[in-house]
Amino acid sequence: MQQTSKTNAIILGVSLFLGLTVLGYLLGNAAIKVKQFERTVVVKGLSEREYKADIVIWPLRFTISGNDLGKIYNGIEKNASTIKKFLTAKGISEKEITFSAPQIIDKFAQQYGSARPEFRYTAYQTLTIYSKNIDLVRSVMSSLSELGKKGIVFTGDEYWLKPEYLFTRLNKVKPAMIEEATRNARKVAEKFAKDSHSKLGKIKRASQGRFSIAPRDKNNPQIKKVRVVSTIEYYLSD
């Protein structure tokens, strides 16, 4: 009876050993196959295009100085009316022009010391042109000196007073640009696969980079450069 138990134990042990050995071989072989299947290449595809902006926002701020507050307000109204007539005569719609409330600065109230400025009051008013007719607005910009000859003083050194150009058609151009970026990425991947004597497989994962919109150059802010980079990982096989 004891002999039978020993024999059974030996047989069980050998069976377990052989089973674990075979299992280890199968798992090891499977791991090698999986590892081979997981050979991949990561590539980037670029799409870059130029588009004309859709909207221009053009702020204009004019100023007037004096010592009589009543005359200051009258001067602001007169200048605002002159500017509005000038713009509409050039073809800009009244609906595209908005005026902010005037700002009055009392320099005497801000003064320190005995010396007093020549003019006590300085007034500012800002008008903003919001238009889709960019070519027209840009032509008006170049003729602004005509108002200067009429005695209207503009200030525009501040950054926020610079014309702003907007591109609002991004959702319309996105699909075509993503397709182009993906196509360019595949070309790079195919070249890599060919050089490494491999075959290009399916996409493992892909990520679309952020779209960036920037002026083409400093002299042409109305022309926008739209750019996107897609990152794609492809499977490789022998």
C-alpha positions in Angstrom: 0.0 0.0 0.0 2.8 2.3 0.9 4.6 1.4 -2.3 1.5 2.3 -4.3 1.3 5.7 -2.6 4.9 6.5 -3.4 4.4 5.5 -7.0 1.4 7.7 -7.3 3.3 10.7 -5.7 6.2 10.2 -8.1 3.8 10.1 -11.1 2.0 13.2 -9.9 5.3 15.1 -9.4 6.6 14.1 -12.8 3.2 15.1 -14.4 3.3 18.5 -12.6 6.9 19.1 -13.7 6.1 18.2 -17.3 3.0 20.3 -17.3 4.7 23.3 -15.9 7.6 22.9 -18.4 5.2 22.7 -21.4 3.2 25.6 -20.0 6.3 27.7 -19.6 7.3 26.9 -23.2 3.9 27.8 -24.5 3.8 31.1 -22.6 7.3 32.0 -23.6 6.6 31.3 -27.2 3.4 33.3 -27.0 5.2 36.2 -25.4 7.7 36.2 -28.2 4.9 36.3 -30.8 3.2 39.1 -28.9 6.4 41.0 -28.7 7.0 40.6 -32.4 3.4 41.7 -33.1 3.9 44.8 -30.9 6.7 46.2 -33.2 5.5 49.7 -33.9 6.7 53.0 -35.3 5.6 56.5 -34.2 5.5 59.2 -36.8 4.2 62.8 -37.1 2.2 64.3 -40.0 2.0 68.0 -40.6 -0.7 70.0 -42.3 -0.1 73.8 -42.8 -2.2 76.1 -44.8 -2.8 79.9 -45.3 -6.2 81.5 -45.1 -7.5 85.0 -45.2 -9.0 86.3 -41.9 -12.8 86.6 -41.7 -13.2 89.5 -39.4 -11.3 92.7 -38.5 -11.6 94.5 -35.2 -10.1 98.0 -35.5 -10.2 100.3 -32.4 -9.5 104.0 -33.0 -9.0 106.4 -30.1 -8.9 110.1 -30.6 -8.0 112.8 -28.0 -8.7 116.5 -27.3 -7.3 118.8 -24.7 -8.4 122.1 -23.2 -9.2 124.1 -20.1 -13.0 124.5 -20.7 -14.9 121.3 -19.8 -17.9 122.3 -21.9 -15.8 122.9 -25.0 -14.1 119.6 -24.4 -17.4 117.7 -24.6 -18.4 119.7 -27.6 -15.1 118.9 -29.3 -15.5 115.2 -28.6 -19.0 115.2 -30.2 -17.8 117.1 -33.2 -14.8 114.8 -33.8 -16.9 111.7 -33.3 -19.4 113.0 -35.9 -16.6 113.9 -38.3 -15.0 110.5 -38.0 -18.3 108.7 -38.4 -19.1 110.6 -41.6 -15.6 109.9 -42.9 -15.9 106.1 -42.3 -19.4 105.8 -43.8 -18.4 107.8 -46.8 -15.6 105.3 -47.4 -18.2 102.4 -47.4 -18.1 101.3 -43.8 -21.6 100.6 -42.4 -22.9 102.5 -39.4 -23.8 99.1 -37.8 -20.1 98.2 -37.9 -19.1 101.3 -35.8 -19.5 101.6 -32.1 -18.4 104.4 -29.7 -17.4 104.0 -26.1 -18.1 106.6 -23.4 -15.6 109.4 -23.4 -12.9 109.5 -20.7 -11.9 112.9 -19.1 -8.7 113.3 -17.2 -8.3 116.3 -14.9 -4.5 116.9 -14.8 -4.8 119.4 -12.0 -6.2 116.7 -9.8 -3.3 114.5 -10.6 -0.6 117.2 -10.3 2.1 117.3 -7.7 4.3 120.4 -7.2 3.8 124.0 -8.2 4.1 123.6 -12.0 0.8 123.3 -13.8 0.2 121.8 -17.3 -0.9 124.0 -20.1 -4.2 122.2 -20.5 -6.2 121.1 -17.5 -8.4 118.5 -19.2 -7.6 115.7 -21.7 -10.4 113.7 -23.1 -10.3 110.3 -24.9 -12.9 108.5 -26.8 -12.6 105.1 -28.6 -14.6 103.9 -31.5 -14.4 100.3 -32.7 -15.0 99.0 -36.2 -16.1 95.4 -36.4 -16.3 94.3 -40.0 -16.1 91.3 -42.3 -15.0 93.4 -45.2 -11.3 93.3 -44.5 -10.0 94.7 -47.8 -12.3 97.8 -47.4 -11.2 98.4 -43.8 -7.5 98.1 -44.7 -8.0 100.7 -47.4 -9.6 103.1 -45.0 -6.6 102.6 -42.6 -4.3 103.9 -45.2 -6.4 107.0 -45.7 -6.7 108.0 -42.0 -4.3 110.9 -42.5 -7.2 112.7 -44.1 -8.8 113.1 -40.7 -5.4 114.2 -39.3 -5.5 117.1 -41.7 -8.8 118.1 -40.2 -7.2 118.5 -36.7 -8.2 115.1 -35.2 -5.5 113.6 -33.1 -5.4 109.8 -32.8 -3.4 107.8 -30.2 -2.5 104.2 -31.0 0.7 103.3 -29.1 -1.1 100.8 -26.8 -1.2 97.2 -27.8 -5.0 96.9 -27.4 -5.4 99.7 -30.0 -3.8 97.6 -32.8 -6.2 96.0 -35.4 -7.1 92.4 -34.7 -7.8 89.9 -37.4 -9.9 86.8 -36.6 -10.1 83.5 -38.5 -13.4 81.8 -37.6 -13.7 79.0 -40.2 -11.5 76.5 -38.3 -14.3 73.9 -38.0 -14.8 74.0 -41.7 -11.1 73.4 -42.6 -10.4 70.9 -39.8 -11.4 67.7 -41.5 -9.4 68.3 -44.6 -6.3 69.3 -42.6 -6.5 66.3 -40.3 -6.8 64.1 -43.4 -3.8 65.7 -44.9 -1.8 65.4 -41.7 -2.7 61.7 -41.5 -1.8 61.1 -45.1 1.6 62.8 -44.6 2.2 60.7 -41.5 1.5 57.5 -43.4 4.0 58.5 -46.1 6.7 58.8 -43.4 5.7 55.5 -41.8 5.8 53.7 -45.2 9.2 55.1 -45.9 10.4 53.9 -42.5 8.9 50.4 -43.0 10.5 50.1 -46.5 13.9 51.1 -45.2 13.7 48.6 -42.3 12.4 45.8 -44.6 9.1 45.7 -42.8 5.5 45.9 -43.7 3.3 48.7 -42.4 0.3 47.5 -40.5 -2.8 49.1 -39.0 -2.9 52.2 -36.7 -2.3 51.3 -33.0 -3.1 54.7 -31.7 -3.4 58.3 -33.0 -3.5 61.7 -31.4 -4.4 65.0 -33.0 -2.3 67.9 -31.9 -3.8 71.3 -31.3 -4.5 73.6 -34.1 -2.5 76.8 -34.1 -3.5 80.0 -35.8 -1.0 82.8 -36.2 -0.3 85.7 -38.6 1.8 84.7 -41.6 4.1 87.6 -40.9 4.2 91.0 -39.2 3.4 92.9 -42.4 0.3 90.7 -43.2 -1.6 90.0 -40.0 -4.8 89.5 -42.1 -3.3 86.3 -43.6 -3.4 83.5 -41.1 -1.2 80.4 -41.0 -3.2 77.4 -39.7 -1.1 74.5 -38.5 -1.8 71.0 -37.0 0.5 68.1 -36.3 -0.9 64.6 -35.9 1.0 61.8 -34.1 0.3 58.3 -35.2 1.6 54.9 -34.1 1.6 52.1 -36.7 2.2 48.3 -36.3 5.1 46.8 -38.1 5.5 43.2 -39.3 8.1 41.2 -41.3 
